[in-house]
């Protein structure tokens, strides 16, 4: 079994989806494309830096929910996720493939190879790469950028080889990541979907369970107590 997760996995932990975070407060007036694109970073790196500092603090305060914990209790499982948070890692999951990078690190914007972990509770401001002098930016995939090739290769392999793909909390509209569901299906895997509502992947499901991930995923994965 392989899990494939989206924003719905972490939403119950208090991590707002990217677009939900735009609906009110400080960031409502900003176009997401300005906050998560190379063009937006070039035009106003300070704004982008402040936005990601805000998100990092919110994620630092969040805690893994029942779904993260249930997934992590299966060390044999590979977890392919579109999420950039670290909640699966904090729950104890070992085999995590983050297709869209990680918000818990900065990398060189010039892609010289430099990367460093950041303190999510006290995010750093704008600074320069110590190797090449270009600016550092969050180690996430922005609009218009390619997915990390190694992560994509590993995710494709995991989905081709799995017997069951457990799809959790994704609308299945962000490509190429969403294409992994069809890839697993075409390779013969059973597709089990856990979501709060029907999605673009519903037509591929062998089983679709509507409900909160924090309740449904543990019920699926955790062995019930045996009678004495």
WOGI-V664400 format. One record per run of one state. SS is the DSSP state (h for helix, s for strand, l for the rest). FROM is the first residue (numbers start at 0). TO is the last residue. If there is no record, write none. Layout:
[[SS & FROM & TO] [SS & FROM & TO]]
This chain:
[[l & 0 & 0] [s & 1 & 4] [l & 5 & 5] [h & 6 & 10] [l & 11 & 18] [h & 19 & 21] [l & 22 & 23] [h & 24 & 26] [l & 27 & 30] [h & 31 & 34] [l & 35 & 35] [s & 36 & 36] [h & 37 & 42] [l & 43 & 43] [h & 44 & 60] [l & 61 & 64] [h & 65 & 71] [l & 72 & 76] [s & 77 & 80] [l & 81 & 85] [h & 86 & 90] [l & 91 & 94] [s & 95 & 97] [l & 98 & 99] [s & 100 & 107] [l & 108 & 113] [s & 114 & 116] [l & 117 & 126] [s & 127 & 127] [l & 128 & 133] [s & 134 & 139] [l & 140 & 141] [s & 142 & 142] [l & 143 & 147] [h & 148 & 160] [l & 161 & 162] [s & 163 & 167] [l & 168 & 177] [h & 178 & 185] [l & 186 & 188] [s & 189 & 194] [l & 195 & 200] [h & 201 & 203] [l & 204 & 205] [s & 206 & 209] [l & 210 & 211] [h & 212 & 220] [l & 221 & 227]]
